[in-house]
Amino acid sequence: MSNVYGIDIGTSNFKMCCKDKDAILNEKNIIAIANKKDLLAFGDEAYEMYEKAPENIEVSFPVKFGVIADIENMQTLLLNFFNKVNDDKKNTGNNDFYIAVPTDVTEVEKRAFYELVADSKVKAKNIYIVDKPVADAIGAGLDVTKSRGVMMVNIGAETTEISVLSLGGIVISKSIKIGGNKLDDCIISNVRCVVMEGGSLFTSMSYGISNLTMMLYSLGFSLVALVIGIVMFKKNQDKFILHI
């Protein structure tokens, strides 16, 4: 029996939903390979091994900065996640797949998402590429068909995608390589909670907060610049809605 699946392949997380099921699979997009050929673990189970595994076990993320970097391991993950969504039951039907893809990528990178499913063993009948900002807006219950600008800000693990939608399409979209991982690294590397003599604890924490503020300022500046550019070319300046 055929079915419809929605897929969001992120740098850090893999999400898949099935039309006939209420649950949504949301696991870490990571794989553990033993001796360069044997699948040892995938998803959340593999993430438990990240940065803890011996040399004969390679634990890696097949997606970098929102695009597929390791097609072979990504196909293995796709098949195993697909089987997990279907409770490891054999799926003999032809299925329709909708894949959310970033807009600010090349045609070759976008094609890789299509070929990932087409060349896999998930028995795809139809494959549809959906712009991620549009999928985000629809998933959030927003009406993007009206002539009113809707700004979507998708902060991922390694990239932040900023888009403005109107009349059912994307007016402008920009991706910057600042995401949750960099914010985490900034906090970890700069906030030192070590009690030392004098005012060193306060100084260290202040330094960390200052660096984090500068990174957030950089991200905020990109948002402001995008908004200013749009407003300059829009007559209905008072109708923009910001959704973060």
Sequence and secondary structure as in RCSB ss.txt:
>XXXX:A:sequence
MSNVYGIDIGTSNFKMCCKDKDAILNEKNIIAIANKKDLLAFGDEAYEMYEKAPENIEVSFPVKFGVIADIENMQ
TLLLNFFNKVNDDKKNTGNNDFYIAVPTDVTEVEKRAFYELVADSKVKAKNIYIVDKPVADAIGAGLDVTKSRGV
MMVNIGAETTEISVLSLGGIVISKSIKIGGNKLDDCIISNVRCVVMEGGSLFTSMSYGISNLTMMLYSLGFSLVA
LVIGIVMFKKNQDKFILHI
>XXXX:A:secstr
   EEEEEE SSEEEEEETT S EEEEE  EEEETTTEEEEETHHHHTTTTT  TTEEEE SEETTEES HHHHH
HHHHHHHHHHTTT    S EEEEEEE SSS HHHHHHHHHHHHTSSS EEEEEEEEHHHHHHHHTT   SSSS E
EEEEE SS EEEEEEETTEEEEEEEES  HHHHHHHHHHH      STTHHHHHHHHHHHHHHHHHHHHHHHHHH
HHHHHHHH S GGG EEE 
